[in-house]
């Protein structure tokens, strides 16, 4: 089935990067298409042969001329009626990150006028795009993601789904840096013994053998690992049976460098054969 991915989100969150990443995967890309032209584009592409156009990726933003974003759900149904599998990708970032990005690039926000501060333009944009966000299959927070990481993430998640299987991501994170906004399931493991308080382990991570050995020696850690395995084993397939495109499972500890990393790695080893191509992310380690 031909795929039609709609990219939307906040200005400065990475929509253009996402479009180029999908074009690299062979998608026919269209930037800033007026909303009401979505069904017309789908109709045109549906007449193409399999060899001419297989998948399409379209960017829709809050400036969409002549289109009421409140009609977004109806327009999605119109595209599906033309034989496309439609998915909505929504990119966002926290306010501080967006303000910093606009400051660094000296770009003008598309909704800011001469008498409109950037902060107000961001609020207005978020409100206008709420109907699109509510329909999103995948919401990505790019606050802690650079351009190269976003491209890699899209290649992994969208490219994996093109094979017909649900894309499963296991990610570690640190609560002190905020919750991952794209998590479908979130587990808090801060109750476990913390290697950070061992001076010889503090500078290491859950990828290092001394930390792994320390955690494997703690009965509470092994009990938590067993509980997570027993919970996830039957439920991941059930999400896939519901025709989900993506499933993101996040495990968090205080700093996101020891306990959560260890558990994500252990779970990935457990499920790698059942879900080939499973994606592993360590947010705080990738952030440097």
C-alpha positions, 0 to 999 in steps of 0.5 A: 500500500502506498504511504502518505506521511504528513509532517507538521509541528512547531516552527523550529522543531525540524519539519524541513529536516524531516522532509529531507530525511524522508526524501532520502528514503524515496518519498515524493516530498512537498513542502508547505502544501495548502491544506485543502490541496491534500486530497487533490495531491493524493488523487494525482499520486494515486494514478501513478504506477507503483514504479513512478510514486510509491510514497509521499511526504507532505509538510503542513504548517500553521500558515496553510492558506485557505484551509481550516486546520479544524477540518484536518481529520476529514481531509485525512479520511479523504486521502485514505479513501484513495488507497493510501496508508496515512500517518501524521508526524508531529514535531515539537520542542520546548519553548526555551529551545525554540526561542534559542533556535530562532535567536541563533538563526535570526529567522523570523517566525512565520506567524510573527508580525511587527507588533507580535513578540516571538513568544506570542507567535509560538503560543498562537502556532501551537493553538492553531496546530492542536487539531493536527497534533491530536491526529498524530501517530508519532510525536517527536520532541526534538529539544535534545535532538540535533539535526543528525540525530533527527535524521537517523531517528526518522530513518530508523523509525519510518524506514522500519515501518516501511517493512510492515512491522510496528517500529518499537523503540526502547529509550532511557532518560533522566527525570532531571532533564524532563520526560520524553514527550513521545513515550507511549509507556513510561517506567520509573526505576529511581527506586533501584540502587544507584551506582552514582553513589559509588565513587568508582562508578559515577563517571561510567554508564550502564553500558560499562561492565563495572556498572552492569556487574554492580546492578546485576548483583542487586536483587531489586534490579533483577526483580525489576527487570523480570517484572518489565519483561513479563509485562512487556512480552504479551503487550507489545504484540497486542499493540502491533495487532491493533495496527500501531505504526510506532511504540515507544517505551521509556525507562527513566532514572534520576540522571539517565546514565546508569540504571535506566541504560542498563535496563534498556540494554537488558530488555533490548537483548531479551526482545531483539529476536521477537522484534528485529530492528528494535531501536535502542536510544539513550537520550542523556548519553546521546546528548553528551 
